[in-house]
């Protein structure tokens, strides 16, 4: 975005906030529902002023509107159930977004499971009183101790992330005399963010097991968008086998004798068809059926199906409960989810064709977007889950498979809009730019140690003067932190009142996800407290770090 575009955008944001301030209303759609501006121009949360909260709990300060978290969690659970009305749905809260015992209790009381990926997250969830059957363990590098705890506590799912992991989990479960419930994470070749997605056949990343072999042409999946003319005569994966055998036959008579059930490719035996398990080799096979057979053959030769076979072979120690896909973050619509879901349903169909095993659940992961600045897009959960549900049902009907249970893993969508970070203003420094304009650097008492996302991802935020009604004249401003880094920026460009001064309070919305959870002690800054606000009042959820905490960790002489 150019400087001129940024000035236009930030001026529009300022106008929206100014109108709200004058009207005593919510300052914009990106703020928690219970946020308002009082008659004195002060920002309030459930009636508590921003300045009053800082006076009581210190600065900087993370606020989490716990009523908002509860409402959003219930909304997602309800939207999933309504969209997939003919299937079982599970919704897990992605604890990496923000985790505390109170948040765990709120989301589980709202009908959610909780995803964890470290011993710390597991222990916090268990300490909140949540039973293991409502917890999930992720991670690309799980320790034996983490796996053992998940098995001992009876976690709902342990998500297998690499080919050797089933053997490790099975050995630990066997030693403990228990059966572990596992789900395989698959990289489906879809990577998404915003409105864009990339479709490939194979991904170069640390997570999951590839769906198809390296070098596979992604065009093989094109048939999944054109399944309308799949015929009852299709024996699906067996068709590729029949065609290959027929091509190698020495004469027409030998070709006539070719039947499904022989070996395919590298010894894979594709024997089952959910629609027509009897021999239909005499039927004419159409081009769509052949294309589907080619896609299933690619999947049958892929690493993911090999791992599923390994899990199934260890059935005494492992229970295969599903397959899992996660395609990206902050995704605005269902398009990429639909493409990934189709590939996951193809894997499920192929596993039935090779082993007569129907995978019961498909987890489509997280990544549902929220707006961080006024005018930015966010996912309409109700509409987009409805589109996704229709696509999942249609592809399974075309493939001749029953619909699976479907699960989701929202994190950001649940907590990000419920969070606001409050800062006190320090230095205010105008800097004259080469184009003749001026940008004012407004320094605050936090920065990249409490919100690394602008520095790490170039993430955009906005800010409001929160402790008084400022001047109607605004100035182009950059809110920066106190750290020894030029990239220590909280808000890159925002219009703030031109009378902003030391001691004022700034509020930055949509910080409930990946703020506190990614906080650091850079420059030995203390990590702020997290305060829960609701209709019931305000209380400390996670206390502020102290100098004594820092010194207690330093045990050297």
VEXDREN-2710 file (C-alpha; in Angstrom, 1 decimal):
% VEXDREN-2710
k/r/px/py/pz
1/UNK/0.0/0.0/0.0
2/UNK/1.4/3.4/-0.9
3/UNK/1.8/6.3/1.6
4/UNK/-1.1/8.1/-0.1
5/UNK/-3.4/5.1/0.2
6/UNK/-2.4/4.7/3.8
7/UNK/-3.2/8.3/4.5
8/UNK/-6.6/7.9/2.9
9/UNK/-7.3/4.8/4.8
10/UNK/-6.2/6.1/8.1
11/UNK/-8.2/9.3/7.6
12/UNK/-11.3/7.2/6.9
13/UNK/-10.6/5.3/10.1
14/UNK/-10.3/8.5/12.1
15/UNK/-13.6/9.8/10.7
16/UNK/-15.4/6.6/11.7
17/UNK/-13.9/6.7/15.2
18/UNK/-14.6/10.5/15.6
19/UNK/-18.3/9.9/14.6
20/UNK/-18.6/7.1/17.2
21/UNK/-16.9/9.3/19.8
22/UNK/-19.4/12.1/19.2
23/UNK/-22.4/9.7/19.3
24/UNK/-21.2/7.9/22.4
25/UNK/-21.4/4.6/20.5
26/UNK/-19.2/1.6/19.9
27/UNK/-16.1/3.0/18.1
28/UNK/-16.4/0.5/15.2
29/UNK/-17.1/-3.1/14.2
30/UNK/-13.7/-4.4/15.1
31/UNK/-14.1/-3.6/18.8
32/UNK/-15.7/-5.9/21.3
33/UNK/-19.5/-5.5/21.4
34/UNK/-19.5/-4.0/24.9
35/UNK/-17.0/-1.2/24.0
36/UNK/-18.4/2.3/24.0
37/UNK/-17.3/6.0/24.2
38/UNK/-18.8/7.9/27.1
39/UNK/-19.9/11.5/27.3
40/UNK/-16.3/12.6/28.1
41/UNK/-14.8/10.9/25.1
42/UNK/-13.4/8.0/27.2
43/UNK/-13.3/4.5/25.8
44/UNK/-15.1/2.1/28.1
45/UNK/-15.4/-1.7/28.3
46/UNK/-18.6/-2.9/30.1
47/UNK/-18.7/0.6/31.6
48/UNK/-15.1/0.5/32.9
49/UNK/-12.9/3.3/31.5
50/UNK/-9.6/2.5/29.8
51/UNK/-7.8/4.9/32.1
52/UNK/-9.4/3.5/35.2
53/UNK/-8.4/0.0/34.2
54/UNK/-4.8/1.1/33.8
55/UNK/-4.8/2.9/37.1
56/UNK/-6.1/-0.3/38.8
57/UNK/-4.1/-3.0/36.9
58/UNK/-1.1/-1.2/35.5
59/UNK/0.2/-0.5/32.0
60/UNK/0.6/-1.9/29.4
61/UNK/-2.5/-4.1/29.8
62/UNK/-4.1/-6.9/27.8
63/UNK/-7.9/-6.9/28.1
64/UNK/-10.0/-9.9/27.2
65/UNK/-13.8/-9.5/27.1
66/UNK/-14.8/-12.9/28.4
67/UNK/-18.5/-12.4/27.5
68/UNK/-17.3/-11.9/23.9
69/UNK/-15.2/-15.0/23.9
70/UNK/-18.2/-17.1/25.2
71/UNK/-20.5/-15.6/22.6
72/UNK/-18.1/-16.3/19.7
73/UNK/-17.4/-19.8/20.9
74/UNK/-21.1/-20.6/21.1
75/UNK/-21.6/-19.0/17.7
76/UNK/-19.0/-21.1/16.0
77/UNK/-20.2/-24.4/17.6
78/UNK/-23.8/-23.5/16.6
79/UNK/-22.8/-22.5/13.0
80/UNK/-20.9/-25.7/12.4
81/UNK/-23.8/-27.9/13.7
82/UNK/-26.4/-26.0/11.6
83/UNK/-24.2/-26.1/8.4
84/UNK/-23.5/-29.8/8.7
85/UNK/-26.9/-30.7/10.0
86/UNK/-26.7/-34.3/8.7
87/UNK/-23.3/-35.0/10.3
88/UNK/-21.7/-34.9/13.7
89/UNK/-19.5/-31.9/14.2
90/UNK/-16.7/-31.2/16.7
91/UNK/-15.1/-27.8/17.2
92/UNK/-11.8/-27.5/19.0
93/UNK/-10.4/-24.2/20.3
94/UNK/-6.8/-23.7/19.0
95/UNK/-5.1/-23.0/22.3
96/UNK/-2.0/-21.6/20.6
97/UNK/-4.0/-18.4/19.9
98/UNK/-4.4/-17.7/23.7
99/UNK/-4.6/-20.0/26.6
100/UNK/-5.4/-19.7/30.2
101/UNK/-7.4/-21.8/32.6
102/UNK/-10.3/-19.4/32.5
103/UNK/-10.4/-19.4/28.7
104/UNK/-10.2/-23.2/28.7
105/UNK/-13.2/-23.4/30.9
106/UNK/-15.2/-20.8/28.9
107/UNK/-14.7/-22.5/25.5
108/UNK/-15.3/-26.0/26.9
109/UNK/-18.5/-24.9/28.6
110/UNK/-19.5/-23.5/25.2
111/UNK/-19.2/-26.9/23.6
112/UNK/-15.7/-26.9/22.3
113/UNK/-12.7/-29.2/22.7
114/UNK/-9.2/-27.7/23.2
115/UNK/-6.2/-28.2/20.9
116/UNK/-2.8/-28.3/22.6
117/UNK/0.7/-28.7/21.2
118/UNK/3.1/-28.5/24.1
119/UNK/3.4/-29.8/27.6
120/UNK/2.6/-26.4/28.9
121/UNK/-0.6/-26.1/27.0
122/UNK/-1.6/-29.6/28.0
123/UNK/-1.0/-28.9/31.7
124/UNK/-2.9/-25.6/31.6
125/UNK/-5.9/-27.4/30.0
126/UNK/-5.8/-30.2/32.5
127/UNK/-5.4/-27.8/35.4
128/UNK/-8.6/-26.1/34.3
129/UNK/-10.4/-29.3/35.1
130/UNK/-11.1/-30.4/31.5
131/UNK/-11.1/-34.2/31.0
132/UNK/-8.7/-35.7/28.5
133/UNK/-11.6/-36.8/26.3
134/UNK/-12.1/-33.1/25.5
135/UNK/-8.5/-32.4/24.5
136/UNK/-6.4/-32.9/21.4
137/UNK/-2.6/-33.1/21.1
138/UNK/-0.9/-31.6/18.0
139/UNK/2.8/-31.0/17.2
140/UNK/5.4/-31.9/14.6
141/UNK/8.0/-32.9/17.3
142/UNK/6.1/-34.4/20.2
143/UNK/8.1/-35.6/23.2
144/UNK/7.6/-39.1/24.6
145/UNK/6.4/-37.4/27.8
146/UNK/3.7/-35.4/25.9
147/UNK/2.5/-38.5/24.1
148/UNK/2.5/-40.5/27.4
149/UNK/0.4/-37.8/29.1
150/UNK/-2.1/-37.7/26.3
151/UNK/-2.4/-41.5/26.3
152/UNK/-2.7/-41.6/30.1
153/UNK/-5.4/-38.9/30.1
154/UNK/-7.3/-40.4/27.3
155/UNK/-7.1/-37.5/24.9
156/UNK/-9.7/-37.4/22.2
157/UNK/-7.1/-37.3/19.4
158/UNK/-3.3/-37.4/19.1
159/UNK/-2.6/-35.9/15.7
160/UNK/0.1/-38.0/13.9
161/UNK/2.5/-35.6/12.0
162/UNK/5.1/-37.9/10.5
163/UNK/5.5/-41.4/9.2
164/UNK/7.4/-42.9/12.1
165/UNK/5.1/-41.5/14.8
166/UNK/2.5/-44.3/14.8
167/UNK/5.2/-46.7/16.0
168/UNK/6.2/-44.4/18.8
169/UNK/2.7/-43.8/19.9
170/UNK/1.8/-47.5/19.7
171/UNK/4.8/-48.4/21.8
172/UNK/4.0/-45.9/24.5
173/UNK/0.3/-46.9/24.5
174/UNK/1.3/-50.6/24.7
175/UNK/3.6/-49.9/27.7
176/UNK/0.8/-48.1/29.5
177/UNK/-1.8/-50.8/28.7
178/UNK/-4.0/-48.3/26.8
179/UNK/-5.2/-47.7/23.2
180/UNK/-4.5/-44.3/21.8
181/UNK/-6.9/-42.4/19.5
182/UNK/-5.0/-41.0/16.6
183/UNK/-5.7/-38.8/13.6
184/UNK/-3.3/-38.3/10.6
185/UNK/-2.4/-34.8/9.5
186/UNK/-2.2/-34.7/5.7
187/UNK/-0.6/-31.9/3.6
188/UNK/-3.2/-31.7/0.8
189/UNK/-1.3/-29.3/-1.4
190/UNK/-3.6/-26.3/-0.7
191/UNK/-2.0/-23.3/1.0
192/UNK/-4.3/-20.3/1.7
193/UNK/-4.4/-16.8/3.3
194/UNK/-6.7/-13.9/2.7
195/UNK/-8.6/-14.4/-0.5
196/UNK/-5.8/-16.3/-2.3
197/UNK/-4.9/-19.9/-2.3
198/UNK/-2.2/-22.0/-4.0
199/UNK/-3.0/-25.4/-5.3
200/UNK/-0.1/-27.9/-5.7
201/UNK/0.3/-31.6/-5.4
202/UNK/3.1/-31.6/-2.8
203/UNK/4.1/-29.1/-0.2
204/UNK/7.6/-28.3/1.2
205/UNK/6.8/-27.7/4.9
206/UNK/7.4/-29.3/8.3
207/UNK/3.8/-30.3/9.1
208/UNK/2.0/-33.4/8.1
209/UNK/2.4/-36.2/5.6
210/UNK/2.0/-35.5/1.8
211/UNK/-1.1/-36.8/0.1
212/UNK/0.6/-37.8/-3.1
213/UNK/4.2/-38.6/-4.1
214/UNK/6.6/-35.8/-4.9
215/UNK/6.4/-34.9/-8.6
216/UNK/2.7/-35.6/-9.0
217/UNK/1.0/-33.2/-11.3
218/UNK/-1.7/-31.2/-9.4
219/UNK/-3.9/-31.4/-12.4
220/UNK/-4.7/-35.0/-11.4
221/UNK/-7.1/-33.5/-8.8
222/UNK/-9.0/-31.5/-11.4
223/UNK/-11.6/-34.3/-11.7
224/UNK/-12.8/-33.5/-8.2
225/UNK/-14.5/-30.4/-9.6
226/UNK/-16.3/-32.4/-12.3
227/UNK/-17.8/-35.4/-10.7
228/UNK/-21.4/-34.9/-12.0
229/UNK/-21.0/-37.6/-14.7
230/UNK/-19.4/-40.3/-12.6
231/UNK/-21.4/-43.4/-13.5
232/UNK/-22.6/-46.4/-11.4
233/UNK/-20.4/-48.6/-13.6
234/UNK/-17.2/-46.9/-12.3
235/UNK/-15.1/-49.2/-10.2
236/UNK/-13.0/-46.1/-9.5
237/UNK/-9.4/-47.0/-8.6
238/UNK/-9.7/-50.4/-10.3
239/UNK/-10.2/-48.6/-13.6
240/UNK/-6.5/-47.5/-13.8
241/UNK/-5.5/-51.1/-13.1
242/UNK/-7.7/-52.4/-15.8
243/UNK/-6.5/-49.9/-18.4
244/UNK/-2.8/-50.7/-17.6
245/UNK/-3.4/-54.4/-17.7
246/UNK/-5.3/-54.1/-21.0
247/UNK/-2.5/-52.1/-22.5
248/UNK/0.0/-54.8/-21.6
249/UNK/-2.2/-57.7/-22.9
250/UNK/-0.8/-59.5/-25.8
251/UNK/-4.1/-59.9/-27.5
252/UNK/-7.7/-58.9/-27.3
253/UNK/-8.6/-62.2/-25.5
254/UNK/-6.1/-61.5/-22.8
255/UNK/-7.5/-57.9/-22.4
256/UNK/-11.0/-59.4/-22.1
257/UNK/-9.8/-61.5/-19.2
258/UNK/-8.4/-58.6/-17.2
259/UNK/-10.5/-58.1/-14.1
260/UNK/-10.3/-55.8/-11.1
261/UNK/-8.6/-57.2/-8.0
262/UNK/-5.1/-57.7/-9.5
263/UNK/-2.2/-55.6/-8.2
264/UNK/-1.7/-51.9/-9.1
265/UNK/1.6/-50.2/-9.5
266/UNK/4.0/-51.0/-6.7
267/UNK/2.1/-53.9/-5.2
268/UNK/-1.0/-51.9/-4.1
269/UNK/-4.1/-53.9/-4.2
270/UNK/-7.3/-51.9/-4.9
271/UNK/-10.1/-54.3/-4.3
272/UNK/-13.1/-52.5/-2.9
273/UNK/-15.7/-50.1/-4.3
274/UNK/-18.4/-48.8/-1.9
275/UNK/-21.0/-48.5/-4.7
276/UNK/-20.5/-51.6/-6.7
277/UNK/-18.2/-54.1/-5.1
278/UNK/-19.2/-56.7/-7.7
279/UNK/-17.5/-57.1/-11.1
280/UNK/-18.5/-54.5/-13.6
281/UNK/-15.5/-54.8/-15.8
282/UNK/-17.7/-55.4/-18.8
283/UNK/-19.2/-51.9/-18.5
284/UNK/-18.0/-49.1/-20.6
285/UNK/-15.9/-46.7/-18.6
286/UNK/-16.2/-43.0/-19.2
287/UNK/-13.5/-40.3/-19.2
288/UNK/-14.5/-38.9/-15.8
289/UNK/-14.3/-42.4/-14.3
290/UNK/-10.9/-42.8/-15.8
291/UNK/-9.7/-39.4/-14.5
292/UNK/-11.0/-40.3/-11.0
293/UNK/-9.2/-43.6/-11.2
294/UNK/-6.0/-41.8/-12.0
295/UNK/-6.5/-39.4/-9.0
296/UNK/-7.1/-42.4/-6.7
297/UNK/-4.1/-44.2/-8.0
298/UNK/-1.9/-41.2/-7.2
299/UNK/-3.3/-41.1/-3.7
300/UNK/-2.9/-44.8/-3.3
301/UNK/0.8/-44.5/-4.1
302/UNK/1.1/-41.5/-1.7
303/UNK/2.8/-41.3/1.7
304/UNK/-0.4/-40.5/3.5
305/UNK/-2.2/-43.7/2.6
306/UNK/0.9/-45.7/3.6
307/UNK/0.8/-44.2/7.1
308/UNK/-2.9/-44.9/7.3
309/UNK/-2.2/-48.5/6.5
310/UNK/0.5/-48.5/9.2
311/UNK/-1.9/-47.1/11.8
312/UNK/-4.6/-49.7/10.8
313/UNK/-2.0/-52.5/11.2
314/UNK/-1.4/-51.4/14.8
315/UNK/-5.1/-51.5/15.7
316/UNK/-4.4/-53.3/19.0
317/UNK/-2.7/-50.1/20.3
318/UNK/-4.0/-47.4/18.0
319/UNK/-7.6/-46.4/17.1
320/UNK/-7.7/-44.5/13.8
321/UNK/-10.3/-41.8/14.4
322/UNK/-9.7/-39.5/11.4
323/UNK/-7.6/-37.5/9.0
324/UNK/-6.7/-33.8/9.4
325/UNK/-5.8/-30.9/7.2
326/UNK/-4.7/-27.3/8.0
327/UNK/-4.2/-25.0/5.0
328/UNK/-3.3/-21.6/6.3
329/UNK/-4.3/-18.6/8.4
330/UNK/-6.7/-15.6/8.3
331/UNK/-8.6/-17.0/5.3
332/UNK/-11.6/-14.9/4.2
333/UNK/-13.8/-17.5/2.4
334/UNK/-14.5/-21.2/1.9
335/UNK/-12.9/-21.6/-1.5
336/UNK/-9.6/-23.0/-0.4
337/UNK/-11.3/-25.1/2.4
338/UNK/-13.5/-26.7/-0.3
339/UNK/-10.6/-27.7/-2.4
340/UNK/-8.7/-29.2/0.5
341/UNK/-11.9/-31.0/1.7
342/UNK/-12.3/-32.6/-1.7
343/UNK/-8.8/-34.0/-1.6
344/UNK/-9.3/-35.3/1.9
345/UNK/-12.5/-37.0/0.9
346/UNK/-10.6/-38.5/-2.0
347/UNK/-8.1/-39.9/0.4
348/UNK/-10.9/-41.3/2.5
349/UNK/-12.4/-42.9/-0.6
350/UNK/-9.1/-44.4/-1.7
351/UNK/-8.4/-45.9/1.8
352/UNK/-11.8/-47.6/1.5
353/UNK/-10.9/-48.9/-1.9
354/UNK/-7.6/-50.3/-0.8
355/UNK/-8.4/-51.6/2.7
356/UNK/-12.2/-51.4/3.2
357/UNK/-11.7/-49.0/6.1
358/UNK/-14.0/-46.0/6.3
359/UNK/-12.3/-43.1/8.2
360/UNK/-14.9/-41.7/10.6
361/UNK/-13.9/-38.1/10.9
362/UNK/-12.2/-35.4/8.8
363/UNK/-10.8/-32.4/10.6
364/UNK/-10.6/-29.3/8.3
365/UNK/-8.4/-27.3/10.7
366/UNK/-8.5/-23.6/11.4
367/UNK/-7.5/-20.3/9.8
368/UNK/-10.9/-18.4/9.8
369/UNK/-10.2/-14.7/9.4
370/UNK/-11.1/-11.6/11.5
371/UNK/-10.8/-7.9/10.5
372/UNK/-7.9/-6.1/12.2
373/UNK/-8.6/-2.6/10.8
374/UNK/-11.9/-0.9/9.7
375/UNK/-13.0/-2.0/6.3
376/UNK/-10.9/-5.2/6.3
377/UNK/-12.6/-8.5/5.3
378/UNK/-13.4/-11.2/7.8
379/UNK/-15.0/-14.6/7.3
380/UNK/-18.8/-14.9/7.5
381/UNK/-18.8/-18.2/9.4
382/UNK/-22.4/-18.9/8.9
383/UNK/-22.4/-18.4/5.1
384/UNK/-19.0/-20.0/4.4
385/UNK/-19.5/-23.1/6.6
386/UNK/-22.8/-23.6/4.7
387/UNK/-20.9/-23.5/1.4
388/UNK/-18.3/-25.9/2.8
389/UNK/-20.9/-28.3/4.1
390/UNK/-22.7/-28.5/0.7
391/UNK/-19.4/-29.2/-1.1
392/UNK/-18.4/-31.9/1.4
393/UNK/-21.8/-33.6/1.0
394/UNK/-21.7/-33.4/-2.8
395/UNK/-18.3/-34.9/-3.2
396/UNK/-19.0/-37.7/-0.9
397/UNK/-22.3/-38.5/-2.7
398/UNK/-20.4/-38.5/-6.0
399/UNK/-17.7/-40.8/-4.6
400/UNK/-20.3/-43.1/-3.1
401/UNK/-19.2/-42.5/0.5
402/UNK/-21.2/-41.6/3.6
403/UNK/-20.5/-38.2/5.0
404/UNK/-17.9/-38.2/7.8
405/UNK/-18.0/-36.4/11.1
406/UNK/-16.4/-33.0/10.5
407/UNK/-14.3/-31.0/12.9
408/UNK/-12.8/-27.6/13.0
409/UNK/-10.1/-25.8/14.9
410/UNK/-10.8/-22.0/15.2
411/UNK/-8.5/-20.0/17.5
412/UNK/-8.1/-16.5/16.2
413/UNK/-11.7/-16.2/15.3
414/UNK/-12.8/-16.9/18.9
415/UNK/-10.4/-14.7/20.8
416/UNK/-8.8/-12.0/18.6
417/UNK/-11.8/-9.7/18.4
418/UNK/-12.3/-10.1/22.2
419/UNK/-8.9/-8.5/23.0
420/UNK/-7.7/-4.9/23.4
421/UNK/-4.3/-3.8/24.5
422/UNK/-4.0/-0.5/26.5
423/UNK/-0.8/1.6/26.6
424/UNK/0.3/4.9/28.0
425/UNK/1.9/7.4/25.7
426/UNK/5.4/8.5/26.2
427/UNK/7.5/10.4/23.7
428/UNK/5.7/12.2/20.8
429/UNK/8.1/13.0/18.0
430/UNK/7.3/14.6/14.7
431/UNK/9.5/13.5/11.7
432/UNK/9.5/15.5/8.5
433/UNK/9.3/13.3/5.4
434/UNK/10.9/13.9/2.0
435/UNK/7.6/14.5/0.3
436/UNK/7.0/17.5/2.6
437/UNK/4.6/15.8/4.9
438/UNK/5.1/15.0/8.6
439/UNK/4.7/11.7/10.4
440/UNK/4.5/11.8/14.2
441/UNK/6.0/8.9/16.1
442/UNK/4.0/8.2/19.2
443/UNK/5.9/6.0/21.6
444/UNK/4.2/3.7/24.1
445/UNK/5.3/1.7/27.1
446/UNK/5.1/-1.6/25.3
447/UNK/5.8/-2.8/21.8
448/UNK/7.1/-5.8/20.1
449/UNK/7.5/-7.7/23.4
450/UNK/3.7/-7.7/23.9
451/UNK/2.7/-7.8/20.2
452/UNK/5.3/-9.3/17.8
453/UNK/2.9/-9.6/14.9
454/UNK/3.6/-6.3/13.2
455/UNK/7.4/-6.9/13.2
456/UNK/7.1/-10.6/12.4
457/UNK/4.3/-10.6/9.8
458/UNK/3.8/-7.0/8.8
459/UNK/0.4/-7.2/10.5
460/UNK/-1.8/-4.1/10.5
461/UNK/-3.6/-2.7/13.5
462/UNK/-5.2/0.6/14.4
463/UNK/-5.4/2.7/17.6
464/UNK/-7.6/5.2/19.4
465/UNK/-7.0/7.8/22.0
466/UNK/-8.8/6.2/24.9
467/UNK/-8.7/8.6/27.9
468/UNK/-10.3/11.8/26.6
469/UNK/-11.9/13.5/23.6
470/UNK/-9.0/14.7/21.5
471/UNK/-8.7/17.5/19.0
472/UNK/-10.9/17.1/15.8
473/UNK/-7.7/17.9/13.9
474/UNK/-5.7/14.7/13.3
475/UNK/-2.2/13.9/12.2
476/UNK/-0.5/11.0/10.4
477/UNK/1.0/8.9/13.2
478/UNK/3.0/5.8/13.8
479/UNK/2.7/4.1/17.1
480/UNK/6.0/2.6/18.1
481/UNK/7.3/0.7/21.1
482/UNK/10.0/1.2/23.6
483/UNK/12.5/-1.4/22.4
484/UNK/15.9/-1.1/20.8
485/UNK/14.7/-2.0/17.3
486/UNK/13.7/0.2/14.4
487/UNK/11.1/-2.4/13.5
488/UNK/9.4/-2.1/16.9
489/UNK/6.1/-0.8/15.5
490/UNK/2.7/-1.3/17.0
491/UNK/0.6/0.5/14.4
492/UNK/2.2/1.5/11.2
493/UNK/-0.1/4.3/10.1
494/UNK/-3.0/5.8/11.9
495/UNK/-4.6/9.2/12.2
496/UNK/-4.5/10.4/15.8
497/UNK/-5.6/13.7/17.4
498/UNK/-2.9/16.3/16.9
499/UNK/-3.0/17.2/20.6
500/UNK/-1.9/13.8/21.8
501/UNK/0.6/14.0/24.6
502/UNK/2.6/12.1/27.2
503/UNK/0.4/10.3/29.7
504/UNK/-2.5/9.8/27.3
505/UNK/-3.9/6.3/26.9
506/UNK/-4.0/4.5/23.5
507/UNK/-6.1/1.4/22.8
508/UNK/-5.3/-1.1/20.1
509/UNK/-8.1/-3.6/19.2
510/UNK/-8.1/-7.2/18.0
511/UNK/-5.2/-8.3/20.1
512/UNK/-6.8/-11.3/21.8
513/UNK/-4.9/-13.8/19.6
514/UNK/-1.1/-14.2/19.3
515/UNK/-0.4/-11.2/21.6
516/UNK/0.1/-12.5/25.1
517/UNK/0.8/-16.0/23.8
518/UNK/3.7/-14.8/21.7
519/UNK/5.0/-12.2/24.2
520/UNK/8.6/-12.1/25.2
521/UNK/11.0/-10.5/27.7
522/UNK/13.0/-8.7/25.0
523/UNK/15.1/-6.0/26.6
524/UNK/13.9/-7.7/29.8
525/UNK/10.6/-6.0/29.5
526/UNK/7.9/-7.5/31.8
527/UNK/5.0/-9.3/30.2
528/UNK/1.8/-7.4/30.9
529/UNK/-1.1/-8.7/32.9
530/UNK/-4.2/-10.1/31.2
531/UNK/-7.5/-8.8/32.7
532/UNK/-10.8/-10.3/32.0
533/UNK/-13.7/-7.8/31.6
534/UNK/-17.4/-8.7/31.5
535/UNK/-20.8/-7.6/32.7
536/UNK/-19.7/-9.0/36.1
537/UNK/-16.7/-6.7/36.4
538/UNK/-12.9/-6.8/35.8
539/UNK/-10.4/-9.3/37.3
540/UNK/-6.9/-10.5/36.7
541/UNK/-6.8/-13.6/34.5
542/UNK/-3.0/-13.8/34.3
543/UNK/-0.9/-11.6/36.6
544/UNK/1.8/-9.2/35.4
545/UNK/5.4/-10.3/35.5
546/UNK/7.6/-8.7/38.1
547/UNK/11.3/-7.9/38.4
548/UNK/11.4/-10.6/41.0
549/UNK/10.2/-13.1/38.4
550/UNK/13.1/-12.1/36.1
551/UNK/15.7/-12.3/38.9
552/UNK/14.3/-15.7/40.1
553/UNK/15.1/-17.3/36.8
554/UNK/18.7/-16.1/36.9
555/UNK/20.4/-18.6/39.2
556/UNK/24.0/-17.8/38.4
557/UNK/26.4/-16.5/41.1
END
